[in-house]
Amino acid sequence: MYTFIEDERICVARYICFYFTTEAGKAPVEEFIDSLDYSTQRKFFFKKGLLEEFGQRLPYPHAKYIGDDIYELRFEGKEGTIRVLYFFYHKDEIIFTNFPSSELNFISSSFNLFINLGYLFENSFVNSGRK
């Protein structure tokens, strides 16, 4: 747990967010966030802070449970509606993956891929001896 100051109030983060990283060392989520307009990036980091503070209790419209232990962080940016998928790992870790909301037809086909990423992450963590 760590604390941070936001708008002159002290928040205690109960969760820590991580970007999913491929075996090649790429972090597609981080690359996606970096590609967004500055004001949209600020919105993402604000929502991320809420997620770290509230976790699974973060309500709609900020977050939404979409099934199979997968959630989406939701917000509007200059690019349109942004949805960043994530899942909870252990008690206090959140793993991000993403796709732009303009690819809504892509959701159903990528949903299984996202679930497989979760299993891949779980297996790589276990195989590396980190639990």
Buried (B, 14 or more C-beta within 10 A) or exposed (E): EEEEEEEEEEBEBBBEBBBBBEEEEEBBBBEBBEEBEEEBBEBBEEBBBBBBBBBEEBEEEBBBEBEEEBBBBBBEBEEEEBBBBBBBBEEEEBBBBBBBBEEEEEBEEBBEEBBEBBEBBBEEBEEEEEE
